[in-house]
């Protein structure tokens, strides 16, 4: 019984020591990604001509002014946000649903906007900032099923 206990303790200490020695290598990791708390998050959506916020997945037949770059302009007052996999998902959706060359009917003017949620003080309120990024036109999908992007 004593040999099993010693082997178990040795394995645990070896695992823990290897994780701290090697750093961020799964499964030998001290999980440093959890050392910092996240104080901001963001989400892309579209704002229609009436100013109403809508999901990007509700639209198809996209045509945008310029490249699909979802980072705020250098002169913008929008807060900087880090990498978001959702940006790539939205870009893929728009690229996969382009407008046909002769398709101009029923498309409406939209503005792709990033909503940034920031917590400046852990006990304070959440600051919400909307940052307009790109003007596009698209047609509202006729399907009753809206994909969740």
C-alpha positions in Angstrom: 0.0 0.0 0.0 2.9 2.4 0.8 4.4 1.8 -2.6 1.2 2.7 -4.4 0.9 5.9 -2.3 4.5 6.9 -3.1 3.9 6.2 -6.8 0.8 8.3 -6.8 2.5 11.2 -5.1 5.4 10.9 -7.5 3.1 11.0 -10.5 1.2 14.0 -9.3 4.4 16.0 -8.4 6.0 15.0 -11.8 2.8 16.1 -13.7 2.7 19.4 -11.7 6.4 20.1 -12.1 6.4 19.3 -15.8 3.5 21.6 -16.4 5.2 24.5 -14.7 8.6 23.8 -16.3 7.3 23.5 -19.9 4.7 26.3 -19.6 1.6 26.4 -21.8 1.7 22.9 -23.4 -1.4 20.8 -23.0 -1.8 18.7 -20.9 1.3 19.9 -19.0 0.0 23.3 -18.4 -0.6 25.5 -15.4 -3.6 27.0 -17.3 -2.3 30.5 -17.4 -5.1 31.6 -19.7 -7.3 31.8 -16.6 -4.9 34.2 -14.7 -6.5 37.3 -16.1 -10.2 38.3 -16.2 -11.7 39.5 -19.4 -13.0 43.0 -19.1 -14.3 43.5 -22.7 -16.2 41.6 -25.4 -17.8 42.5 -28.7 -20.4 41.3 -31.2 -21.0 42.2 -34.8 -24.5 43.0 -36.0 -26.2 45.1 -38.7 -28.2 48.3 -38.3 -30.9 48.8 -40.9 -32.0 52.2 -42.4 -34.5 52.6 -39.5 -31.7 52.2 -37.0 -32.9 48.8 -35.7 -30.2 46.3 -34.8 -30.5 42.9 -36.6 -28.6 39.7 -36.9 -26.3 39.3 -39.9 -27.6 35.8 -40.6 -31.0 37.3 -41.5 -29.6 38.7 -44.8 -28.3 37.3 -48.0 -27.2 38.8 -51.4 -24.4 40.9 -49.8 -22.5 43.7 -51.5 -20.2 45.9 -49.3 -18.3 49.1 -49.8 -14.7 48.1 -49.5 -13.0 45.1 -47.9 -14.5 43.1 -45.1 -12.3 44.5 -42.4 -14.0 44.6 -39.0 -11.4 46.6 -37.2 -12.2 50.3 -36.4 -10.4 52.9 -38.4 -7.3 54.5 -36.9 -9.1 57.8 -36.3 -12.1 56.1 -34.7 -13.0 56.6 -31.1 -14.0 53.0 -30.8 -12.2 50.9 -28.3 -9.7 48.3 -29.6 -10.9 44.7 -29.3 -8.8 41.6 -29.6 -9.2 38.6 -31.8 -12.8 37.3 -32.2 -13.6 34.1 -34.1 -17.0 35.5 -34.7 -15.5 38.1 -37.1 -14.3 35.2 -39.3 -17.7 33.5 -39.1 -19.4 36.7 -40.2 -16.9 37.3 -43.0 -17.4 33.7 -44.3 -21.2 34.2 -44.2 -21.0 37.4 -46.3 -18.6 35.9 -48.8 -20.7 32.8 -49.1 -23.9 34.8 -49.8 -22.9 37.4 -52.4 -25.2 39.5 -54.6 -25.6 38.5 -58.2 -24.4 41.0 -60.8 -27.9 41.8 -61.9 -29.5 41.5 -58.4 -30.5 44.9 -57.1 -34.1 44.2 -56.2 -35.2 44.2 -52.5 -31.8 45.0 -51.2 -31.6 47.5 -48.4 -28.8 49.7 -47.0 -27.2 48.2 -43.9 -24.3 49.2 -41.7 -22.2 46.5 -40.1 -21.6 47.6 -36.5 -19.5 46.3 -33.6 -21.1 46.5 -30.2 -18.3 46.6 -27.5 -19.1 45.7 -23.9 -16.5 46.9 -21.5 -16.3 46.6 -17.7 -14.1 49.4 -16.4 -14.8 48.8 -12.8 -15.6 45.3 -11.4 -18.4 46.8 -9.2 -19.6 49.3 -11.8 -21.9 49.1 -14.8 -21.1 47.7 -18.2 -20.2 50.4 -20.8 -21.7 49.7 -24.2 -20.3 51.3 -27.3 -21.6 50.9 -30.9 -18.9 51.4 -33.6 -20.1 51.6 -37.3 -17.6 49.7 -39.4 -18.8 49.2 -43.0 -21.7 50.1 -45.3 -23.3 47.3 -47.2 -26.5 46.3 -49.1 -28.2 43.0 -48.7 -31.6 41.4 -49.1 -33.6 40.1 -46.1 -33.8 36.3 -46.2 -37.1 34.9 -47.2 -36.5 31.8 -45.1 -38.3 31.4 -41.8 -35.2 29.6 -40.5 -32.4 32.0 -39.5 -29.0 30.3 -39.0 -27.2 31.2 -35.8 -23.8 32.5 -36.7 
